[in-house]
Amino acid sequence: MTMSEVDKIRVSAASAIERSRERRRPIGTKSVALRRQHLYKKVGRVLVAAGVVLIGAALFGALIQPLGFIGLLALFVLLIGVAVLFGRSPFPEPRQADLPKTDLKQLAGRTEIWLEAQRPMLPAPARTLVDGIGVQLDLLAPQLQTLDPGEPAAANIRKLVGEDLPELVAGYQRIPAGLRGEAHAGRTPDETLVGGLKMLESEIGSAARSLAAGELDKLATRERYLQLKYQGIDGEDSPVG
């Protein structure tokens, strides 16, 4: 094996490790929260099932006959089986087709998870922008918890985050890798992807700020109402000079 072949293998292995690290790295906090929530539910199912088995074993030993060594061994094996059975369910990775129909409260987090899986296959400038989009999705997520799904703003955000963003990334990935650096209509697919991601990052950030501004306006109105109400009461109670 020549030195150049060794170098190629080493570079290929390093690239594979880097892609693996990139795939595991979250781009936002909402994807982490969804994965943690799934883990907690899985652990909860294991504990409940194990508790049922232990209660059943205790009742059997108290009412019918003591378990003995063989019974305890069987109980141990059964508990392992319960842990494997109820703990094996993997996190349901979102598909592109699922994102437009995702519950609005989970849209930001599940879009982050989908983007995290696509990120290693994107060029470096696009990966940086995906990180920025993760930040904007984190800002948007709290507003989606209280946004009425029937409002026009909800439909616009669902289209922006659940349709336009995934389709831009998926459309780029459908182009053969060897053609992504070739210009078409004056721009390469790489340039088109980066330009589209920049625009979407800005649009998602604007949507988050617009929704937040609405809440701030409501807060300011409420504060003004309270000031008028309680200052008015104070004014009535204050003595006339």
C-alpha positions in Angstrom: 0.0 0.0 0.0 1.5 3.3 -1.0 1.7 6.3 1.3 -0.8 8.2 -0.8 -3.3 5.3 -0.3 -2.7 5.4 3.4 -3.3 9.2 3.4 -6.5 8.7 1.5 -7.8 6.1 4.0 -6.8 8.4 6.9 -8.6 11.4 5.4 -11.6 9.3 4.6 -11.8 8.0 8.1 -11.3 11.5 9.6 -14.1 12.7 7.3 -16.4 9.9 8.5 -15.7 10.7 12.1 -16.4 14.4 11.5 -19.7 13.7 9.8 -20.7 11.5 12.7 -19.9 14.3 15.1 -21.8 16.8 13.0 -24.8 14.6 12.9 -25.0 14.3 16.6 -24.4 18.0 17.3 -27.7 19.9 18.0 -28.4 23.2 16.3 -30.9 24.4 18.9 -32.3 23.7 22.3 -35.7 22.6 21.2 -34.4 19.5 19.4 -32.5 18.6 22.6 -35.7 19.1 24.7 -37.8 16.8 22.4 -35.1 14.1 22.6 -34.9 14.4 26.4 -38.7 14.3 26.6 -38.7 11.0 24.6 -36.0 9.6 26.8 -37.9 10.4 30.0 -41.0 8.8 28.7 -39.1 5.7 27.7 -37.4 5.5 31.2 -40.9 6.0 32.7 -42.3 3.1 30.8 -39.5 0.9 31.9 -39.9 1.8 35.6 -43.7 1.3 35.5 -43.3 -2.1 33.8 -40.6 -3.1 36.2 -42.7 -2.0 39.2 -45.6 -4.2 38.0 -43.3 -7.2 37.7 -41.9 -6.6 41.1 -45.3 -6.2 42.7 -46.5 -9.4 41.0 -43.4 -11.3 42.2 -43.9 -10.0 45.7 -47.6 -11.1 45.7 -46.7 -14.5 44.3 -44.0 -15.0 47.0 -46.4 -13.9 49.8 -49.5 -15.6 48.8 -48.5 -18.7 46.9 -44.9 -19.8 47.6 -41.5 -18.1 48.2 -39.6 -17.5 45.0 -36.4 -19.2 46.0 -33.2 -19.0 44.1 -34.7 -20.1 40.8 -37.6 -17.7 41.2 -35.2 -14.8 41.9 -33.1 -15.7 38.9 -36.2 -15.8 36.7 -37.3 -12.5 38.1 -33.9 -11.0 37.3 -34.1 -12.3 33.7 -37.7 -11.0 33.4 -36.6 -7.5 34.6 -33.9 -7.5 32.0 -36.4 -8.5 29.3 -38.8 -5.7 30.4 -36.0 -3.1 30.2 -35.0 -4.3 26.7 -38.6 -4.4 25.5 -39.7 -1.0 26.8 -36.4 0.7 26.4 -35.6 -0.1 22.8 -38.0 2.3 21.1 -35.8 4.8 19.2 -36.6 8.5 18.8 -39.0 8.9 15.9 -36.9 10.9 13.4 -39.1 13.3 11.5 -39.4 13.0 7.7 -39.6 15.9 5.4 -43.2 14.9 4.5 -44.2 15.0 8.2 -43.0 18.5 8.9 -45.9 20.5 7.3 -48.4 18.4 9.4 -46.4 18.6 12.7 -48.1 20.1 15.7 -47.4 23.8 15.8 -46.0 23.5 19.4 -43.3 21.0 18.2 -42.7 22.4 14.8 -39.5 24.3 15.7 -37.9 21.4 17.6 -38.8 18.7 15.0 -37.5 21.0 12.2 -34.2 21.4 14.1 -33.9 17.6 14.4 -34.5 17.2 10.6 -31.9 19.9 9.8 -29.4 18.3 12.2 -29.6 15.1 10.1 -29.1 17.0 6.8 -26.4 19.3 8.1 -23.4 17.0 7.5 -24.2 16.7 3.8 -24.3 20.5 3.2 -21.3 22.8 2.2 -19.5 24.6 5.1 -21.2 28.0 4.5 -24.6 26.4 4.5 -23.8 24.5 7.7 -23.0 27.8 9.4 -26.4 29.2 8.3 -28.2 26.1 9.5 -26.7 26.8 12.9 -28.1 30.4 12.7 -31.5 29.1 11.7 -31.5 26.9 14.8 -31.0 30.0 16.9 -34.0 31.7 15.2 -36.1 28.6 15.6 -35.3 28.6 19.3 -36.6 32.3 19.4 -39.7 31.4 17.5 -40.6 28.3 19.5 -42.0 30.0 22.6 -44.4 32.1 20.4 -45.7 28.9 18.8 -46.8 27.5 22.2 -49.7 30.0 22.4 -50.3 30.8 18.7 -53.7 29.8 17.5 -53.3 27.2 14.6 -56.2 28.8 12.9 -54.6 32.2 12.6 -53.1 33.3 9.3 -49.7 33.8 11.0 -49.7 30.1 12.0 -50.3 29.1 8.3 -47.5 31.4 7.2 -45.0 30.0 9.7 -46.0 26.4 9.0 -45.3 27.0 5.3 -42.0 28.9 6.0 -40.6 26.5 8.5 -42.3 23.2 7.6 -42.3 23.5 3.8 -40.0 26.1 2.3 -37.0 25.5 4.5 -37.0 21.7 4.2 -37.7 21.8 0.4 -34.8 24.1 -0.2 -32.4 21.7 1.6 -33.9 18.6 0.0 -33.9 20.2 -3.4 -30.2 20.9 -3.1 -29.5 17.3 -2.0 -31.3 15.9 -5.1 -28.7 17.5 -7.3 -25.8 15.2 -8.0 -22.7 16.1 -6.0 -20.6 16.6 -9.1 -22.9 19.3 -10.4 -23.4 21.4 -7.3 -20.4 23.5 -8.1 -21.4 24.2 -11.7 -23.2 27.4 -12.6 -26.7 27.3 -13.8 -28.6 30.5 -14.7 -25.6 32.5 -13.4 -25.4 30.7 -10.0 -24.2 27.4 -8.7 -26.5 25.2 -6.6 -24.2 25.9 -3.7 -24.7 29.6 -4.1 -28.4 29.2 -4.5 -28.6 27.1 -1.3 -26.6 29.7 0.7 -28.7 32.6 -0.6 -31.9 30.8 0.2 -30.8 29.9 3.7 -29.8 33.5 4.4 -33.3 34.7 3.3 -35.1 32.0 5.4 -32.9 32.7 8.4 -34.0 36.4 8.1 -37.6 35.5 7.6 -37.8 33.2 10.5 -36.2 35.8 12.7 -38.6 38.4 11.5 -41.6 36.1 12.3 -40.3 35.5 15.8 -39.8 39.2 16.4 -43.3 40.0 15.0 -45.0 37.5 17.2 -43.0 38.6 20.2 -43.9 42.3 19.4 -47.6 41.3 19.6 -47.1 39.9 23.0 -45.1 42.9 24.1 -47.9 45.2 22.9 -50.4 43.2 24.9 -48.2 43.4 28.0 -47.7 47.2 27.5 -51.5 47.6 27.1 -52.1 45.6 30.3 -49.5 47.6 32.2 -51.1 50.8 31.1 -54.6 49.6 32.1 -53.3 48.7 35.6 -51.5 52.0 35.9 -54.7 53.9 35.1 -56.8 51.7 37.4 -54.7 51.8 40.5 -53.3 55.3 40.0 -56.9 56.4 39.7 -57.8 54.7 43.0 -54.8 56.3 44.7 -55.9 59.7 43.3 -59.5 59.2 44.7 -58.1 58.3 48.1 -55.6 61.0 48.3 -56.6 64.1 50.4 -57.4 67.3 48.5 -54.9 70.1 49.5 
